[in-house]
């Protein structure tokens, strides 16, 4: 929440007044600690627990240029961009030009089992469940905005998982 602009700051300033003597930064820190605490009890992934990557990626996990272009051309330009700042209209309108490099990045990501760190970032905004919110834990929910290119890659991975379930 630090550094983020909140459109409806009046309920949050009221919550800051109620919980932190009007200190909005203290409220932001409290919200951040609460949202981070959701995953605090999860142990980090161990590199030794993941199976080694195959030398060759099976054809069913190779993303085609045509499919990348199709999905990029269907991006909703009216949605907000993620933390990478790439406007969705740019990805959509120039999908035929961007599909090649994006497809290469996607296939390298699948082949190497690596996701660019910029695609793991998110803008998280606390949205009040009730007006006015009275408690961070009960009355705020996180809305997360991730990079559009990451969401498109996730759509490929998600479809592969759904086919196997």
Backbone torsions as a table, in degrees:
resi	resn	phi	psi	omega
1	UNK	NA	-25.1	179.9
2	UNK	-60.9	131.0	179.0
3	UNK	83.5	-3.6	-179.0
4	UNK	-93.6	148.7	174.7
5	UNK	-96.0	127.7	178.8
6	UNK	-105.1	124.7	-175.3
7	UNK	-63.1	-42.6	-176.4
8	UNK	-110.3	79.0	-172.6
9	UNK	-82.3	-13.1	-177.4
10	UNK	-61.2	-48.5	178.1
11	UNK	-62.7	-34.5	-180.0
12	UNK	-72.8	-36.0	176.8
13	UNK	-67.5	-34.1	174.7
14	UNK	-63.6	-40.0	177.2
15	UNK	-67.3	-38.3	176.9
16	UNK	-63.2	-41.8	178.3
17	UNK	-62.6	-41.7	-175.7
18	UNK	-71.4	-41.5	-172.9
19	UNK	-99.9	-27.0	-170.8
20	UNK	-135.4	32.2	178.0
21	UNK	50.9	38.7	176.1
22	UNK	83.6	0.7	-178.2
23	UNK	-82.0	99.9	-177.5
24	UNK	-65.6	-35.8	178.2
25	UNK	-63.4	-40.5	177.4
26	UNK	-64.0	-38.2	176.0
27	UNK	-63.6	-44.4	179.0
28	UNK	-60.1	-43.0	178.0
29	UNK	-63.5	-39.1	178.2
30	UNK	-64.1	-43.8	178.4
31	UNK	-63.4	-45.1	178.9
32	UNK	-60.6	-44.6	178.8
33	UNK	-61.4	-41.3	-179.8
34	UNK	-63.5	-47.8	-179.0
35	UNK	-66.0	-36.2	177.1
36	UNK	-69.2	-32.5	-178.7
37	UNK	-65.7	-18.0	-179.9
38	UNK	-60.1	-36.8	-177.8
39	UNK	-107.6	10.9	-175.5
40	UNK	-63.5	-30.4	-177.5
41	UNK	-85.4	-1.8	178.2
42	UNK	-83.6	133.4	178.5
43	UNK	-80.7	148.2	179.0
44	UNK	-65.2	152.0	177.8
45	UNK	-67.9	139.0	178.4
46	UNK	-95.3	128.8	-179.8
47	UNK	-60.1	-27.1	-179.5
48	UNK	-76.6	-15.4	-177.2
49	UNK	-86.6	-13.5	179.2
50	UNK	-89.9	140.4	-179.7
51	UNK	-69.1	153.2	178.1
52	UNK	-64.9	147.6	179.8
53	UNK	-73.1	143.4	177.5
54	UNK	-68.5	154.3	178.8
55	UNK	-64.6	-38.6	-178.0
56	UNK	-123.1	133.2	178.5
57	UNK	-79.7	129.1	177.3
58	UNK	-57.5	148.2	-177.4
59	UNK	-54.9	-31.9	-178.4
60	UNK	-67.0	-15.5	179.1
61	UNK	-109.2	16.9	173.5
62	UNK	-97.5	125.9	-176.6
63	UNK	-88.5	128.9	-176.6
64	UNK	-83.7	150.7	177.8
65	UNK	-59.1	-43.1	-178.7
66	UNK	-62.8	-38.9	-179.3
67	UNK	-70.4	-38.0	176.7
68	UNK	-63.2	-45.4	179.6
69	UNK	-62.0	-40.7	179.6
70	UNK	-62.5	-45.2	-178.2
71	UNK	-70.6	-36.9	176.8
72	UNK	-65.1	-37.6	-178.1
73	UNK	-70.6	-14.3	-179.5
74	UNK	-101.8	8.6	179.2
75	UNK	-66.4	136.9	177.6
76	UNK	-76.7	111.5	-176.6
77	UNK	-71.0	-14.5	-177.0
78	UNK	-89.1	-4.4	177.5
79	UNK	-85.7	154.7	-177.8
80	UNK	-70.7	144.5	175.6
81	UNK	-73.1	162.1	178.3
82	UNK	-82.7	-166.4	-177.6
83	UNK	-66.6	-14.0	177.5
84	UNK	-74.7	-16.7	176.2
85	UNK	78.3	3.3	178.3
86	UNK	-73.1	119.3	179.7
87	UNK	-67.0	138.7	-179.3
88	UNK	-63.6	-31.9	179.0
89	UNK	-63.7	-34.3	179.1
90	UNK	-65.9	-44.9	178.5
91	UNK	-63.2	-40.7	-178.8
92	UNK	-72.4	-50.3	-174.2
93	UNK	-69.1	-27.9	-179.9
94	UNK	-110.7	27.2	-176.7
95	UNK	-58.5	-36.5	-179.1
96	UNK	-67.6	-30.2	179.6
97	UNK	-85.0	-32.5	-176.3
98	UNK	-87.7	-17.4	-174.1
99	UNK	-59.0	-41.4	-178.8
100	UNK	-60.5	-57.4	179.0
101	UNK	-62.9	-39.4	179.9
102	UNK	-65.9	-40.9	178.2
103	UNK	-61.1	-41.8	178.7
104	UNK	-63.5	-40.6	178.2
105	UNK	-65.6	-44.3	179.3
106	UNK	-59.7	-49.0	-177.8
107	UNK	-66.1	-36.3	175.5
108	UNK	-65.4	-38.8	178.9
109	UNK	-63.6	-43.7	178.9
110	UNK	-66.9	-44.6	-177.1
111	UNK	-64.1	-41.5	-176.1
112	UNK	-91.9	-9.6	-178.3
113	UNK	66.1	35.0	-176.1
114	UNK	-129.9	134.6	176.8
115	UNK	-113.5	129.9	178.7
116	UNK	-54.0	138.5	-175.9
117	UNK	-61.2	-31.3	177.6
118	UNK	-62.2	-27.3	-179.9
119	UNK	-82.9	-7.9	177.9
120	UNK	-94.6	-7.8	180.0
121	UNK	-79.7	154.8	178.2
122	UNK	-148.4	148.2	167.9
123	UNK	-92.4	118.7	-179.8
124	UNK	-110.6	123.8	-177.7
125	UNK	-119.0	127.9	176.4
126	UNK	-77.1	127.3	178.9
127	UNK	-115.0	127.5	-179.6
128	UNK	-65.2	136.2	173.8
129	UNK	-81.7	-32.3	179.7
130	UNK	-130.2	155.4	178.3
131	UNK	-113.0	125.2	-11.5
132	UNK	-82.9	152.2	177.4
133	UNK	-70.0	143.5	-179.0
134	UNK	-114.0	-22.6	-179.2
135	UNK	-141.6	141.3	179.8
136	UNK	-63.0	-46.4	-172.9
137	UNK	-67.0	-35.2	-173.0
138	UNK	-103.9	-26.3	-168.9
139	UNK	-109.6	1.0	177.4
140	UNK	-121.4	143.0	173.9
141	UNK	-127.1	144.1	-178.2
142	UNK	-83.6	134.3	171.6
143	UNK	-112.5	122.8	-174.1
144	UNK	-110.1	130.9	178.6
145	UNK	-115.4	114.1	-179.1
146	UNK	-106.8	169.8	-178.9
147	UNK	-63.0	139.0	-178.4
148	UNK	-62.1	-41.6	179.9
149	UNK	-63.2	-33.9	176.3
150	UNK	-66.8	-39.7	179.2
151	UNK	-65.4	-36.8	178.2
152	UNK	-66.1	-43.7	176.9
153	UNK	-62.0	-42.1	177.5
154	UNK	-59.4	-33.1	179.7
155	UNK	-65.7	-36.1	175.9
156	UNK	-65.6	-49.6	-178.6
157	UNK	-62.0	-43.7	179.0
158	UNK	-60.0	-39.4	179.8
159	UNK	-68.0	-35.0	177.3
160	UNK	-65.6	-40.8	179.8
161	UNK	-66.3	-44.9	-179.5
162	UNK	-61.8	-35.0	177.8
163	UNK	-62.7	-27.0	-176.3
164	UNK	-95.8	-9.0	-179.4
165	UNK	-87.2	NA	NA
